[in-house]
Amino acid sequence: MATEFESVCHRPLYEIASEIKSEIRGKSFYPYAEAYLEPMLALDSIHDNYLMDTAESIVAYLLANLGSWRGEKAREIKAELKSILKVVR
């Protein structure tokens, strides 16, 4: 199990969401990912909630919907989100 220190070392989720949003802007093949980016912009940590959803579920569904996103930046960001998910799983 991850320690509280490990969860503090990650960037805030809203910062990651903002970066993803700028990277995929104008690309019409990510419409479902956009539905998870909006709530993620309001989240700070993986332990937060957005309305009735946990940050964990939002990040997991976002990753599932970004499966076709390719490139170096995509690999970096997806790896970062996966490492954040490991904190709670």
Secondary structure, 3 states (H helix, E strand, C coil): CCCHHHHHCCCCHHHHHHHHHHHHCCCCCCHHHHHHHHHHCCCCCCCCEECCEEHHHHHHHHHHHCCCCCCHHHHHHHHHHHHHHHHHC
